[in-house]
Amino acid sequence: MIGRLQGDVIEKHPPYLLLDVQGVGYELEAPMSTFYELPDPGESVVLYTHLLVREDAQILYAFKHLQDRALFRDLLKVSGVGAKIALAILSGMDVRAFAGCIDRGDSDALMRLPGVGRKTAERLVVEMRDRLQQITAEPDPDRDGQGEEGPGNAVKDAVSALVTLGYSLKDARRMVGELDTQGQNSEDLIRLALKTRLS
């Protein structure tokens, strides 16, 4: 599985782009949210990828942020949502805006996106509610300090891990919030939170 590429942008023709990675040209499909943040041709970029294998094609999708890729992957799990609609959703709104629509149950806003009818919008509201908690809890190195583990990132990593373990986002935040986070890394915070919860 190809999960990440770093290389120079060669061509940009939405939704396609060509990335030169050490002499190998990767043709990628990406949502407009990624295109808006791409540098000019000839400049370097890091992209997170998802490889979709079908009977008639192998397609590599690219995303500027980890949360965008996580949302794309979860959208593919929703009945009636394929890669084309998932890309349209990510092109029409960012992760936070999409999460807001789901939280409010705003199927009308989702129906304004290309390819999303009423049944699909209502299905998205129902099926994505729990999944979005984990996506929005995950730290994003590109948005949260390039991945260095300062106090804020350690807390986010710990909360994300607890959500992955099955706790609700609310409970995970409360569990970590009750700890003294000063000087603690994410592993310590997870261990302490679980110890406190289970004691």
HELIX and SHEET records of a PDB file:
HELIX    1   1 MET A   32  PHE A   35  1                                   4    
HELIX    2   2 LEU A   66  LEU A   75  1                                  10    
HELIX    3   3 ALA A   83  GLY A   92  1                                  10    
HELIX    4   4 VAL A   95  ARG A  104  1                                  10    
HELIX    5   5 SER A  107  MET A  111  1                                   5    
HELIX    6   6 ARG A  118  ALA A  137  1                                  20    
HELIX    7   7 PRO A  151  THR A  164  1                                  14    
HELIX    8   8 LEU A  169  GLY A  177  1                                   9    
HELIX    9   9 SER A  186  LEU A  198  1                                  13    
SHEET    1   A 5 VAL A  24  GLU A  29  0                                        
SHEET    2   A 5 TYR A  16  VAL A  21 -1                                        
SHEET    3   A 5 ARG A   4  HIS A  13 -1                                        
SHEET    4   A 5 SER A  44  VAL A  53 -1                                        
SHEET    5   A 5 GLN A  58  PHE A  63 -1                                        
END                                                                             
